[in-house]
Protein backbone atom coordinates (compact mmCIF):
# COMPACT_ATOMS: atom_id res chain seq x y z
CA UNK A 1 0.00 0.00 0.00
CA UNK A 2 1.36 3.41 -0.99
CA UNK A 3 2.29 5.76 1.86
CA UNK A 4 0.88 9.28 2.09
CA UNK A 5 4.54 10.33 2.36
CA UNK A 6 5.23 9.22 -1.21
CA UNK A 7 6.45 12.13 -3.37
CA UNK A 8 6.21 14.53 -0.42
CA UNK A 9 8.91 17.07 0.41
CA UNK A 10 9.90 16.79 4.06
CA UNK A 11 12.17 19.39 5.65
CA UNK A 12 13.91 17.67 8.55
CA UNK A 13 15.35 20.00 11.18
CA UNK A 14 17.98 18.61 13.55
CA UNK A 15 19.05 20.51 16.67
CA UNK A 16 21.82 20.15 19.26
CA UNK A 17 20.79 17.12 21.28
CA UNK A 18 22.48 13.76 21.83
CA UNK A 19 19.38 12.30 20.15
CA UNK A 20 20.54 13.91 16.89
CA UNK A 21 22.13 10.60 15.92
CA UNK A 22 18.60 9.20 15.47
CA UNK A 23 18.02 11.67 12.63
CA UNK A 24 19.93 9.33 10.33
CA UNK A 25 17.35 6.60 10.87
CA UNK A 26 14.50 9.09 10.44
CA UNK A 27 15.90 10.08 7.05
CA UNK A 28 16.17 6.43 6.03
CA UNK A 29 12.59 5.64 7.05
CA UNK A 30 11.14 8.72 5.35
CA UNK A 31 12.90 7.91 2.10
CA UNK A 32 11.82 4.28 2.35
CA UNK A 33 8.21 5.52 2.31
CA UNK A 34 8.86 7.56 -0.81
CA UNK A 35 9.49 11.04 0.63
CA UNK A 36 12.15 13.48 -0.48
CA UNK A 37 14.05 14.67 2.60
CA UNK A 38 15.75 18.05 2.89
CA UNK A 39 17.92 18.04 6.04
CA UNK A 40 18.53 21.26 7.91
CA UNK A 41 20.88 21.38 10.91
CA UNK A 42 21.66 23.96 13.55
CA UNK A 43 25.32 24.61 14.26
CA UNK A 44 24.91 22.87 17.63
CA UNK A 45 23.60 19.74 15.91
CA UNK A 46 26.83 19.40 13.91
CA UNK A 47 28.67 18.67 17.18
CA UNK A 48 26.65 15.45 17.48
CA UNK A 49 26.22 14.32 13.86
CA UNK A 50 28.40 15.24 10.89
CA UNK A 51 26.41 16.91 8.09
CA UNK A 52 27.92 14.48 5.58
CA UNK A 53 26.00 11.65 7.24
CA UNK A 54 22.61 13.21 6.56
CA UNK A 55 23.68 14.49 3.14
CA UNK A 56 24.59 10.95 2.11
CA UNK A 57 21.40 9.37 3.44
CA UNK A 58 19.05 12.06 2.12
CA UNK A 59 20.82 12.55 -1.22
CA UNK A 60 20.35 16.26 -0.51
CA UNK A 61 23.01 18.61 0.81
CA UNK A 62 22.43 19.62 4.42
CA UNK A 63 21.39 23.27 4.79
CA UNK A 64 23.33 25.06 7.53
CA UNK A 65 23.85 28.74 6.79
CA UNK A 66 21.11 31.36 7.16
CA UNK A 67 22.67 33.49 4.44
CA UNK A 68 23.26 30.84 1.81
CA UNK A 69 21.26 31.00 -1.40
CA UNK A 70 20.09 28.38 -3.86
CA UNK A 71 19.20 29.33 -7.42
CA UNK A 72 19.21 32.97 -6.39
CA UNK A 73 16.80 32.54 -3.45
CA UNK A 74 17.49 32.75 0.27
CA UNK A 75 17.63 29.21 1.59
CA UNK A 76 15.10 29.64 4.40
CA UNK A 77 12.47 30.81 1.91
CA UNK A 78 13.07 28.07 -0.64
CA UNK A 79 12.91 25.39 2.07
CA UNK A 80 9.80 26.92 3.64
CA UNK A 81 7.98 26.97 0.31
CA UNK A 82 8.88 23.50 -0.95
CA UNK A 83 7.99 21.81 2.35
CA UNK A 84 4.86 19.70 2.51
CA UNK A 85 5.82 19.04 6.10
CA UNK A 86 8.44 20.32 8.58
CA UNK A 87 9.71 17.82 11.14
CA UNK A 88 12.20 18.86 13.83
CA UNK A 89 13.64 15.80 15.52
CA UNK A 90 15.19 16.19 17.95
CA UNK A 91 14.12 19.64 19.06
CA UNK A 92 15.77 21.18 22.12
CA UNK A 93 14.17 23.34 24.80
CA UNK A 94 16.15 26.26 23.38
CA UNK A 95 14.77 25.94 19.85
CA UNK A 96 11.21 25.36 21.09
CA UNK A 97 11.50 28.54 23.15
CA UNK A 98 12.69 30.51 20.14
CA UNK A 99 9.85 29.31 17.94
CA UNK A 100 7.27 29.93 20.67
CA UNK A 101 8.41 33.54 21.03
CA UNK A 102 8.96 34.36 17.37
CA UNK A 103 12.75 34.46 17.52
CA UNK A 104 14.23 33.68 14.11
CA UNK A 105 18.01 33.97 14.33
CA UNK A 106 19.23 30.97 12.35
CA UNK A 107 18.27 28.98 9.27
CA UNK A 108 15.98 26.55 11.08
CA UNK A 109 13.94 29.09 13.03
CA UNK A 110 13.58 31.43 10.05
CA UNK A 111 12.39 28.54 7.87
CA UNK A 112 9.79 27.60 10.49
CA UNK A 113 8.56 31.20 10.65
CA UNK A 114 8.27 31.35 6.86
CA UNK A 115 6.51 28.05 6.18
CA UNK A 116 2.78 27.40 5.86
CA UNK A 117 3.32 23.64 6.09
CA UNK A 118 2.44 21.56 9.16
CA UNK A 119 5.20 21.55 11.78
CA UNK A 120 5.92 18.59 14.06
CA UNK A 121 8.36 18.78 16.97
CA UNK A 122 9.92 15.80 18.75
CA UNK A 123 11.51 17.11 21.98
CA UNK A 124 14.56 15.55 23.60
CA UNK A 125 16.04 16.77 26.88
CA UNK A 126 16.70 15.90 30.51
CA UNK A 127 13.63 15.32 32.68
CA UNK A 128 14.32 18.39 34.83
CA UNK A 129 14.42 20.57 31.72
CA UNK A 130 11.30 18.98 30.29
CA UNK A 131 9.35 19.58 33.51
CA UNK A 132 10.52 23.19 33.82
CA UNK A 133 7.41 25.43 33.86
CA UNK A 134 8.89 27.65 31.14
CA UNK A 135 9.37 24.68 28.80
CA UNK A 136 5.86 23.42 29.53
CA UNK A 137 4.41 26.88 28.87
CA UNK A 138 6.27 27.08 25.56
CA UNK A 139 4.92 23.69 24.53
CA UNK A 140 1.37 24.76 25.33
CA UNK A 141 1.89 27.93 23.30
CA UNK A 142 3.16 25.98 20.30
CA UNK A 143 0.25 23.55 20.46
CA UNK A 144 -2.21 26.45 20.65
CA UNK A 145 -0.78 27.71 17.35
CA UNK A 146 -1.45 24.41 15.64
CA UNK A 147 1.99 22.86 15.88
CA UNK A 148 2.23 19.16 16.68
CA UNK A 149 4.40 17.93 19.54
CA UNK A 150 5.33 14.28 19.99
CA UNK A 151 5.72 14.03 23.74
CA UNK A 152 8.97 12.40 24.88
CA UNK A 153 8.88 9.12 26.76
CA UNK A 154 10.37 7.80 29.96
CA UNK A 155 13.69 6.05 29.50
CA UNK A 156 17.42 6.28 30.02
CA UNK A 157 18.66 9.81 29.38
CA UNK A 158 22.06 11.15 28.36
CA UNK A 159 22.72 12.01 32.01
CA UNK A 160 22.52 8.32 32.85
CA UNK A 161 19.34 8.79 34.84
CA UNK A 162 15.97 7.31 33.97
CA UNK A 163 13.16 9.79 33.44
CA UNK A 164 10.83 11.47 30.96
CA UNK A 165 12.56 13.41 28.22
CA UNK A 166 13.81 10.71 25.88
CA UNK A 167 12.83 11.34 22.26
CA UNK A 168 10.48 8.70 20.87
CA UNK A 169 11.98 6.21 18.46
CA UNK A 170 12.32 7.10 14.74
CA UNK A 171 9.68 4.59 13.64
CA UNK A 172 7.03 6.23 15.82
CA UNK A 173 8.07 9.70 14.68
CA UNK A 174 7.66 8.75 11.02
CA UNK A 175 4.33 7.04 11.76
CA UNK A 176 3.16 10.22 13.50
CA UNK A 177 4.26 12.37 10.56
CA UNK A 178 2.36 10.10 8.20
CA UNK A 179 -0.73 10.42 10.39
CA UNK A 180 -0.58 14.22 10.35
CA UNK A 181 -0.38 14.29 6.56
CA UNK A 182 -3.14 11.71 6.28
CA UNK A 183 -5.43 13.84 8.45
CA UNK A 184 -4.86 16.76 6.06
CA UNK A 185 -6.20 14.76 3.12
CA UNK A 186 -9.80 15.50 4.13
CA UNK A 187 -10.59 16.89 0.67
CA UNK A 188 -9.28 13.87 -1.24
CA UNK A 189 -11.53 13.07 -4.19
CA UNK A 190 -13.19 16.50 -4.11
CA UNK A 191 -13.16 19.05 -6.94
CA UNK A 192 -13.26 22.74 -6.03
CA UNK A 193 -13.36 25.86 -8.13
CA UNK A 194 -11.49 28.95 -6.95
CA UNK A 195 -11.81 32.41 -8.47
CA UNK A 196 -9.03 34.92 -7.86
CA UNK A 197 -7.61 38.29 -8.77
CA UNK A 198 -9.09 41.39 -10.40
CA UNK A 199 -10.88 41.83 -13.69
CA UNK A 200 -10.40 44.59 -16.24
CA UNK A 201 -13.23 46.39 -18.00
CA UNK A 202 -12.13 48.43 -21.00
CA UNK A 203 -13.21 52.05 -21.32
CA UNK A 204 -11.54 52.38 -24.69
CA UNK A 205 -8.49 50.93 -26.45
CA UNK A 206 -6.12 52.44 -23.89
CA UNK A 207 -7.90 52.73 -20.53
CA UNK A 208 -9.66 50.22 -18.31
CA UNK A 209 -11.31 49.98 -14.88
CA UNK A 210 -9.83 47.47 -12.45
CA UNK A 211 -8.93 47.00 -8.78
CA UNK A 212 -5.79 46.58 -6.71
CA UNK A 213 -6.51 42.90 -6.06
CA UNK A 214 -3.32 40.81 -6.27
CA UNK A 215 -5.00 37.40 -6.32
CA UNK A 216 -3.04 36.24 -3.27
CA UNK A 217 -6.11 35.10 -1.34
CA UNK A 218 -7.46 32.95 -4.16
CA UNK A 219 -4.08 31.44 -4.98
CA UNK A 220 -3.51 30.62 -1.31
CA UNK A 221 -6.92 28.92 -1.13
CA UNK A 222 -6.04 26.89 -4.21
CA UNK A 223 -2.74 25.77 -2.67
CA UNK A 224 -4.43 24.83 0.61
CA UNK A 225 -7.02 22.76 -1.24
CA UNK A 226 -4.31 20.92 -3.16
CA UNK A 227 -2.38 20.27 0.05
CA UNK A 228 -5.51 18.71 1.51
CA UNK A 229 -6.01 16.36 -1.42
CA UNK A 230 -8.51 18.24 -3.58
CA UNK A 231 -8.43 18.83 -7.30
CA UNK A 232 -8.60 22.54 -8.04
CA UNK A 233 -9.91 24.60 -10.95
CA UNK A 234 -8.34 28.05 -10.55
CA UNK A 235 -9.89 30.87 -12.58
CA UNK A 236 -7.90 34.06 -12.29
CA UNK A 237 -7.95 37.58 -13.59
CA UNK A 238 -4.67 39.36 -14.41
CA UNK A 239 -2.09 38.57 -11.72
CA UNK A 240 1.68 38.41 -11.41
CA UNK A 241 1.41 35.26 -9.28
CA UNK A 242 2.31 31.81 -10.57
CA UNK A 243 -0.57 29.33 -10.27
CA UNK A 244 0.02 26.04 -8.43
CA UNK A 245 1.25 23.56 -11.06
CA UNK A 246 -1.25 20.93 -9.85
CA UNK A 247 -4.24 23.20 -10.50
CA UNK A 248 -6.30 23.34 -13.68
CA UNK A 249 -5.65 26.98 -14.48
CA UNK A 250 -7.73 29.37 -16.59
CA UNK A 251 -6.74 32.98 -17.19
CA UNK A 252 -9.46 35.56 -17.88
CA UNK A 253 -9.60 39.33 -18.14
CA UNK A 254 -13.16 40.62 -17.90
CA UNK A 255 -16.01 39.85 -15.51
CA UNK A 256 -18.02 38.29 -18.33
CA UNK A 257 -15.11 36.02 -19.26
CA UNK A 258 -14.86 34.94 -15.64
CA UNK A 259 -18.61 34.27 -15.43
CA UNK A 260 -18.50 32.20 -18.62
CA UNK A 261 -15.58 30.10 -17.39
CA UNK A 262 -17.23 29.59 -13.98
CA UNK A 263 -20.52 28.46 -15.51
CA UNK A 264 -18.77 26.00 -17.83
CA UNK A 265 -17.52 23.98 -14.85
CA UNK A 266 -20.05 24.92 -12.17
CA UNK A 267 -22.10 21.71 -12.38
CA UNK A 268 -18.99 19.52 -12.05
CA UNK A 269 -17.53 20.87 -8.81
CA UNK A 270 -18.21 20.07 -5.17
CA UNK A 271 -17.78 23.68 -4.09
CA UNK A 272 -16.81 27.17 -5.21
CA UNK A 273 -14.50 29.54 -3.35
CA UNK A 274 -15.08 33.04 -4.70
CA UNK A 275 -12.05 35.19 -3.89
CA UNK A 276 -12.00 37.25 -7.10
CA UNK A 277 -12.52 41.00 -6.76
CA UNK A 278 -15.49 41.14 -9.07
Secondary structure, 3 states (H helix, E strand, C coil): CCCCCCCCEEEEEECCCHHHHHHHHHHHHHHHCCCEEEEEECCHHHHCCCHHHHHHHHCCCCECCCCCEECCEEHHHHHHHHCCEEEEEEECHHHHHHHHCCCCCCHHHHHHHHCCCEEEEEECCCHHHHCCHHHHHHHHHHHHCCCEECCCEEEECCCCCEEEEECCCHHHHHHHHHHHHHHCCCCCCCEEEEEECCCCEECCCCCEECCCCCCHHHHHHHHHHHHCCCEEEEEECCCCCCCCCCCEEEECCCHHHHHHHHHHHHHHCCEEEECCCC
